[in-house]
Amino acid sequence: MSQPIQLLRWREQDHVQLGLSYDYHTGVLPVSELAEGVHDIGGLVAYCRDRNTEISTWAHDKLDGCTHRVLVDDKQLILPVELAELWAGGVTYEISRDARMDETTVSDNLYERVYHALRPELFFKAPGDRIVGPHDFVGIRRDATWHVPEPELTVILDDRGQLFGLTVGNDMTARDLEAQNPLYLPQAKMFHHSAAIGPTVVLADTIDPYHLTIHLMITRRGDLVADQATTTTRLRRSLADLISYLEHEWPVAPWTGLMTGTGIVPPDYFALEDGDEISIEIPGIGTLVNPVRRIDSDWARVPGGRTRVLQINPQDTVAVALGALQPGQEVMVGTSVVMVGNVIPFGHKLAIKPMNKGDWVIKYGERIGIATEDINVGQHVHVHNVESYRGRGDLVKKGDQENGHTPA
């Protein structure tokens, strides 16, 4: 098995960078310096396919041949890959089976049967825009009192449904809800910020998934309150088995994640508290760190920002809001981060490039209006600061003349 190759993303000023590394703590090779215009994993896959080369071969050559590295602070790291959706497997380790058997109030031993069954337990965990990355908050419910993290090796499937890589996952769980009734599993597993992955994605053909250590540490007000470890040698299900059942009668979306179950269960007396910090380390992949926050109504109502705007054409100076945007919210436009400056209703335009008074406003790659005042990036672009180009014969004539056209 070759040396693990890590892919990671980090925020650098207003842009997102993609990097390669054998160990991101010692230095990262920026992909943009090797493949122009590539800033995410999907783009890198397409780049290598166009050149008919395996991504791991290409990455090994670059890492071994280039001496230039940059140092990336852990706090700069963001979600390593944008997923369409995230699934999870359950009762795949003996300790997980035993914990469920002990906690449940249902007499029929469901967990013993699913542990030995041919068909695994699989459940939907989160849509892509509900997954959080390194150093982002994970939530704990207000209507539950017994939350634990579930550290899990997590599979990444590419746009063709093939095993692409592995990352660290945190499957947050409200154990008391599932203990009351197994049918409460969706509520025990799916809540605000209940899924985290990162900090890197390691190429699957550069690491052995069945001989990895998973280490959990939880600190509370500076004190270590949980310190446990397991190994994936205890994983009863193969990755191929779990992936195969996920694909049964379900067209797997491009770039899907699958958590493979937990082999670490904190003692029954332990429950997460607001302010705790969870660290999950898998050597070779990295350490996923997430602080814990009690869900409140204000926080839960804040929409996720990564996929809530649409830039229709690369030349556009505005993007379309796919949901109501609030001041201070960060949204991704390509590889850039834009801070929303004021309330922008669903379907309205957000400035993604600065425009001076008199500048053209571009949408669909076409001129749609003229700025009637200076417009900063992140501002609402509407009739209060734009004069429409459509329906203005004088502007159409002027625009045609500027483009070298003579109107008929």
C-alpha positions in Angstrom: 0.0 0.0 0.0 1.4 3.4 -1.0 1.7 6.4 1.2 -1.8 7.9 1.9 -2.5 10.9 -0.3 -4.7 13.6 1.3 -6.9 16.1 -0.5 -8.0 19.1 1.5 -9.5 22.5 1.1 -8.9 25.6 3.0 -10.0 29.2 3.0 -7.4 31.8 2.0 -8.8 35.3 2.2 -11.8 35.3 0.0 -11.0 32.2 -2.0 -11.0 28.4 -1.4 -7.9 26.4 -2.3 -7.5 22.7 -2.9 -4.3 21.0 -1.8 -2.4 17.7 -1.9 -0.4 16.3 1.0 1.1 13.3 2.6 0.7 15.0 5.9 -1.1 18.4 5.9 0.5 19.4 9.2 3.9 19.5 7.5 2.9 21.3 4.3 0.4 21.3 1.4 0.9 21.5 -2.3 -1.7 23.9 -3.8 -3.4 22.2 -6.8 -4.1 25.5 -8.5 -0.3 25.8 -9.1 -0.4 22.5 -10.9 -3.7 22.5 -12.7 -5.0 25.9 -13.7 -8.6 26.6 -12.7 -8.9 23.5 -10.5 -10.2 24.3 -7.0 -12.2 21.3 -5.9 -12.0 17.5 -6.0 -14.6 17.2 -8.8 -12.5 19.5 -11.0 -9.4 17.5 -10.2 -11.1 14.3 -11.2 -12.2 15.8 -14.5 -8.7 17.2 -15.1 -7.1 13.7 -14.6 -9.7 12.0 -16.7 -9.0 14.4 -19.6 -5.4 13.3 -19.5 -6.2 9.6 -19.1 -4.3 9.3 -15.9 -5.2 7.9 -12.5 -5.5 10.7 -9.9 -3.3 8.9 -7.4 -0.6 8.5 -10.0 -0.8 12.1 -10.9 -0.8 13.2 -7.2 2.2 11.0 -6.3 4.2 12.4 -9.2 3.4 16.0 -8.1 4.0 15.4 -4.4 7.3 13.6 -5.1 8.5 16.1 -7.8 7.5 19.5 -6.3 9.3 20.9 -3.3 7.1 23.9 -2.8 4.7 23.6 0.1 2.5 26.0 2.0 1.5 25.8 5.7 -2.2 25.7 6.4 -3.5 26.5 9.8 -6.1 24.0 11.1 -8.6 26.8 11.6 -8.5 27.5 7.8 -9.7 24.0 6.9 -13.2 23.6 5.5 -15.3 20.8 4.2 -12.9 18.8 2.0 -15.5 17.8 -0.6 -19.0 19.0 -1.5 -21.4 16.0 -1.3 -24.9 15.6 -2.7 -26.0 13.5 0.3 -24.7 11.5 3.2 -25.8 8.1 4.4 -24.8 6.0 7.4 -24.6 2.3 8.4 -25.5 1.1 11.9 -24.6 -1.9 14.2 -21.5 -2.7 12.2 -19.3 -3.2 15.2 -20.0 -5.6 18.1 -19.7 -2.8 20.7 -22.4 -0.8 18.8 -24.7 -3.9 18.9 -24.1 -4.4 22.6 -24.8 -0.7 23.4 -28.0 -0.7 21.5 -29.1 -3.9 23.2 -28.4 -2.4 26.6 -30.1 0.9 26.0 -33.3 -0.1 24.2 -36.6 -0.5 26.1 -37.9 -2.8 23.4 -37.9 -6.4 24.4 -37.5 -8.0 21.0 -33.8 -8.0 20.3 -33.7 -6.1 17.0 -30.0 -5.1 17.2 -28.8 -8.6 17.7 -30.7 -9.7 14.6 -29.5 -6.8 12.4 -25.9 -7.4 13.5 -26.0 -11.0 12.1 -28.3 -10.3 9.2 -27.2 -10.4 5.6 -28.8 -7.0 5.0 -27.1 -4.1 6.9 -28.8 -1.2 8.6 -28.6 1.9 6.4 -30.2 5.2 6.9 -30.2 8.7 5.4 -28.1 11.1 7.4 -28.0 14.5 5.7 -28.3 16.3 2.4 -25.1 17.8 1.2 -25.8 21.4 2.3 -26.5 20.2 5.9 -23.0 18.6 6.4 -20.4 20.6 8.3 -16.7 20.5 8.2 -13.7 21.0 10.5 -14.1 23.4 13.4 -17.8 24.1 12.6 -20.4 23.5 15.4 -22.2 20.2 15.7 -25.6 20.4 17.4 -27.4 18.8 20.3 -31.2 18.7 20.5 -33.3 20.7 23.0 -35.7 17.7 23.3 -33.1 15.1 24.2 -30.6 14.8 27.1 -28.2 12.0 26.1 -26.1 12.9 23.0 -22.9 11.2 21.9 -20.6 11.5 18.9 -20.2 8.4 16.8 -16.7 8.4 15.3 -16.8 6.7 11.9 -14.7 5.9 8.9 -16.6 7.5 6.1 -16.6 6.4 2.4 -16.7 9.0 -0.4 -18.2 7.8 -3.7 -17.4 9.8 -6.9 -19.6 11.1 -9.6 -19.8 7.6 -11.1 -20.6 5.9 -7.8 -17.2 4.4 -7.5 -15.2 4.3 -4.3 -13.0 7.4 -4.4 -11.7 8.1 -0.9 -12.1 7.9 2.8 -12.5 10.6 5.5 -13.4 11.0 9.2 -17.0 11.2 10.1 -19.0 12.3 13.2 -22.5 10.8 13.3 -24.1 12.8 16.1 -26.7 10.8 17.9 -29.4 11.4 20.5 -29.2 8.0 22.3 -32.2 8.6 24.6 -34.6 9.0 21.6 -33.5 5.8 19.9 -33.6 4.0 23.3 -37.3 4.9 23.7 -38.2 3.3 20.4 -36.1 2.2 17.4 -38.7 3.9 15.2 -37.4 7.2 16.5 -34.1 6.6 14.7 -34.6 9.4 12.2 -35.0 12.0 15.0 -32.1 10.5 16.9 -29.9 10.9 13.9 -31.1 13.8 11.9 -31.1 17.3 13.4 -29.3 20.6 12.9 -25.6 20.1 12.3 -25.7 16.4 13.2 -23.2 15.3 10.6 -19.6 16.4 10.2 -16.8 15.1 7.9 -13.1 16.0 7.3 -10.5 17.3 7.5 -9.1 15.5 4.4 -10.2 12.9 1.9 -7.6 10.2 1.4 -7.6 8.5 -2.0 -9.0 5.0 -1.5 -6.2 3.2 -3.4 -3.5 4.7 -1.1 -4.8 3.5 2.3 -5.9 0.2 3.8 -9.4 0.8 5.3 -9.4 -2.3 7.5 -6.3 -1.5 9.5 -7.0 2.0 10.8 -7.2 3.3 14.4 -10.0 5.6 15.3 -9.4 7.8 18.3 -12.0 9.9 20.1 -11.3 12.7 22.6 -13.8 15.1 24.2 -12.7 18.1 26.2 -15.0 20.1 28.5 -13.9 23.5 29.9 -10.3 22.4 29.1 -10.5 19.0 30.8 -10.4 15.7 29.0 -13.6 13.9 29.7 -13.5 11.1 27.1 -10.6 9.3 25.6 -11.4 6.1 23.6 -10.1 4.2 20.6 -10.9 1.4 18.3 -9.7 -0.2 15.1 -11.4 -0.9 11.8 -10.2 -4.5 12.1 -13.4 -4.9 14.2 -15.7 -3.7 11.4 -17.9 -6.6 10.6 -19.2 -5.3 7.2 -16.9 -4.7 4.2 -17.0 -1.4 2.5 -18.1 -3.2 -0.7 -21.0 -4.8 1.1 -22.2 -1.5 2.5 -21.9 0.3 -0.8 -23.6 -2.6 -2.6 -26.7 -2.4 -0.3 -26.8 1.4 -0.7 -27.0 0.9 -4.4 -29.9 -1.6 -4.2 -32.8 0.1 -5.9 -31.3 3.5 -5.1 -29.6 5.5 -7.9 -26.6 6.8 -5.9 -26.2 10.6 -6.4 -22.8 11.9 -7.7 -20.5 12.5 -4.8 -22.2 10.6 -2.0 -20.8 9.9 1.5 -21.5 6.8 3.5 -20.6 6.5 7.2 -19.6 2.9 8.1 -20.8 2.7 11.7 -19.1 3.3 15.0 -16.8 1.1 17.1 -16.7 3.6 20.0 -19.5 4.1 22.5 -18.9 6.4 25.5 -20.1 5.1 28.9 -23.8 5.2 29.6 -23.2 8.0 32.2 -21.6 10.3 29.6 -23.6 12.9 27.7 -22.3 15.8 25.6 -22.8 19.3 26.9 -23.0 22.7 25.2 -19.4 23.9 24.8 -17.7 20.5 24.6 -15.1 20.0 21.9 -15.0 16.7 20.0 -11.8 15.5 18.3 -11.8 12.3 16.1 -8.5 11.2 14.7 -7.8 8.6 12.1 -4.0 8.5 11.4 -3.3 9.1 7.8 -6.5 11.0 7.3 -6.4 13.6 10.0 -8.2 14.9 13.0 -11.8 16.2 12.8 -12.5 18.8 15.4 -16.0 20.2 16.2 -17.3 22.3 19.1 -20.7 21.4 20.4 -23.7 23.8 20.5 -27.1 23.4 21.9 -29.6 24.0 19.1 -31.7 27.2 19.6 -34.4 28.6 17.3 -32.2 31.5 16.0 -29.3 29.2 15.1 -31.5 26.5 13.5 -33.3 29.0 11.3 -30.1 30.2 9.7 -30.0 28.7 6.2 -26.8 26.9 5.1 -25.0 29.2 2.7 -22.7 27.1 0.5 -25.2 26.3 -2.3 -27.8 29.0 -1.9 -26.8 31.2 -4.9 -26.4 30.5 -8.6 -24.1 32.2 -10.9 -25.5 31.5 -14.4 -22.6 32.6 -16.5 -18.9 33.1 -15.5 -19.1 36.7 -16.8 -22.1 37.6 -14.6 -21.7 40.3 -12.0 -24.7 39.1 -10.1 -25.9 35.7 -8.8 -29.4 34.5 -8.1 -30.5 33.8 -4.5 -31.9 30.3 -4.2 -33.3 31.1 -0.8 -33.7 34.2 1.4 -30.3 35.5 2.4 -29.6 37.4 5.6 -26.9 40.0 6.4 -23.7 38.5 7.5 -24.4 35.2 5.9 -21.5 33.7 3.9 -22.2 32.1 0.5 -19.9 30.4 -2.0 -19.8 31.7 -5.6 -17.4 29.4 -7.5 -14.3 29.3 -5.3 -15.0 32.7 -3.7 -16.7 33.5 -0.4 -19.2 36.4 -0.5 -20.5 38.1 2.6 -24.2 39.1 2.3 -24.6 42.8 3.0 -28.4 43.1 3.3 -31.6 41.1 3.2 -32.0 39.5 -0.3 -35.3 37.7 -1.0 -35.6 34.4 -2.8 -35.0 34.8 -6.6 -33.4 38.3 -6.3 -29.9 39.2 -7.4 -26.7 39.4 -5.2 -23.7 41.4 -6.4 -20.7 39.1 -6.8 -18.5 41.7 -8.4 -18.1 45.4 -7.5 -19.9 47.8 -9.9 -19.5 51.5 -10.1 -22.3 53.9 -11.0 -22.9 53.6 -14.7 -21.4 50.1 -15.0 -23.3 47.4 -16.8 -25.1 44.7 -14.7 -24.4 41.3 -16.3 -26.7 38.3 -16.0 -26.9 35.2 -18.3 -23.7 36.7 -19.8 -25.8 39.6 -21.1 -26.3 43.2 -20.1 -29.5 43.5 -18.2 -29.2 47.0 -16.7 -27.0 49.9 -15.6 -26.0 50.6 -12.0 -27.5 53.8 -10.8 -25.1 53.9 -7.8 -22.0 52.2 -6.7 -22.7 48.6 -5.7 -20.5 46.6 -3.4 -20.0 42.8 -3.5 -22.7 41.2 -1.3 -25.3 43.9 -1.9 -28.9 43.4 -3.1 -29.1 44.3 -6.8 -32.6 45.4 -7.7 -34.7 48.4 -9.0 -33.4 50.6 -6.2 -29.9 50.6 -7.6 -30.3 49.4 -11.3 -32.0 50.9 -14.3 -33.3 48.1 -16.5 -31.7 47.7 -19.9 -34.6 45.7 -21.3 -37.3 47.8 -23.0 -35.0 50.9 -23.3 -34.5 51.5 -27.0 -31.9 54.2 -26.5 -29.7 51.9 -24.4 -30.1 49.1 -26.9 -29.0 51.4 -29.7 -26.1 52.7 -27.6 -25.1 49.1 -26.6 -25.2 48.0 -30.3 -23.0 50.9 -31.4 -20.5 50.1 -28.6 -20.4 46.5 -29.9 -19.9 47.6 -33.5 -23.4 46.8 -34.6 -25.7 49.1 -36.6 -29.4 48.7 -35.8 -31.6 48.0 -38.8 
